[in-house]
Amino acid sequence: MIIALALSENHNNSQIDQHFGRCDWYCIYNSENKEKKFIANPNRDNDEGAGCNSAEMLLEYNINVAVAGRFGNKVTVFFRQHNVQMVIAKEDQTIEYIINRIKK
C-alpha cells in the first residue's frame, strides 16, 4: 500500500497538516518496503486548484490512501473516482502514528 500524508514539515516527527492542498510537504510511504519520500508541495501557493493539482500529482506515485486534516469537495470527488481512500487525521497526529494505525 502507498500512503500520501499531507505535512507541515519534512521529517519523521512532522504532524499531519489540516489542509490537503495547501500543506507544505507530502510524505509518500510505501508499506511494502517501508520507504518514505518527502516531496515539497508545488501547488500550495496556487490561486486556484491547489488540492486537485496536488491530487493529480500524487496519483503519479500510485497512492492508495491520502491522509490530511480535511479534503476539499473537488479533491474528494477526484479521489473517489480514482479509488483513493481518504483518512481524516486529528491536528496533533504524526506520520508514525498514522502509519501504525493504517497498517492494522
C-alpha positions in Angstrom: 0.0 0.0 0.0 1.2 3.5 -0.8 0.1 6.3 1.5 0.4 10.1 0.9 0.4 12.2 4.0 -0.1 15.9 4.0 2.5 17.5 6.3 3.6 20.9 7.6 7.3 19.8 7.7 9.6 17.3 6.1 10.8 15.0 8.9 9.6 11.8 10.6 8.0 13.6 13.6 6.1 16.0 11.4 2.4 16.4 12.2 -0.4 15.9 9.7 -1.4 19.2 8.1 -5.0 20.1 8.3 -5.2 21.4 4.7 -4.6 18.8 2.0 -4.0 21.1 -1.0 -2.2 23.9 1.0 0.2 21.8 3.0 4.0 22.4 2.6 5.0 18.8 2.2 3.8 15.3 1.3 5.3 12.1 2.6 4.9 9.1 0.3 5.1 6.0 2.4 5.4 2.5 0.8 4.2 -0.1 3.4 5.9 -2.9 1.5 9.4 -1.7 1.6 8.9 0.9 4.5 10.4 3.6 2.3 9.4 7.3 2.9 9.9 10.1 0.4 9.3 13.7 1.2 8.0 15.9 -1.6 7.6 19.7 -1.4 4.0 20.7 -2.5 4.5 22.8 -5.6 0.8 23.8 -5.6 0.5 25.2 -2.1 0.5 28.8 -3.3 -1.7 28.4 -6.3 -4.6 30.9 -6.5 -6.9 28.1 -7.5 -6.8 24.3 -7.9 -4.1 23.6 -5.2 -6.0 20.5 -4.0 -6.8 19.0 -7.4 -3.4 19.7 -8.8 -1.8 18.0 -5.8 -4.2 15.1 -6.0 -3.2 14.6 -9.7 0.5 14.8 -8.8 0.2 12.2 -6.0 -1.6 9.8 -8.3 1.7 9.6 -10.3 3.1 7.8 -7.2 0.3 5.2 -7.4 -1.1 6.1 -3.9 -3.9 4.1 -2.4 -4.5 6.3 0.7 -4.3 10.0 1.3 -4.2 11.5 4.8 -4.9 15.1 5.9 -7.0 17.0 8.3 -9.5 17.8 5.7 -10.1 17.4 1.9 -12.0 19.9 -0.3 -15.1 18.8 -2.2 -13.4 18.6 -5.6 -10.5 16.6 -4.2 -12.9 14.2 -2.5 -14.7 13.6 -5.8 -11.4 13.2 -7.6 -10.0 10.7 -5.2 -13.3 8.7 -5.1 -13.2 8.5 -8.9 -9.6 7.1 -8.7 -10.3 4.7 -5.7 -8.1 6.5 -3.3 -9.1 6.1 0.3 -9.1 9.4 2.3 -8.3 9.4 6.0 -9.1 12.4 8.2 -6.4 12.9 10.9 -6.6 15.0 14.0 -4.4 18.0 14.3 -1.7 16.6 16.6 -1.2 13.2 14.8 2.3 12.4 13.4 3.5 10.4 10.4 4.4 7.4 12.6 1.1 7.4 14.5 -0.9 7.4 11.2 1.2 4.8 9.5 0.9 2.4 12.5 -2.8 2.9 12.6 -3.4 2.3 8.9 -1.3 -0.9 8.9 -3.5 -2.5 11.5 
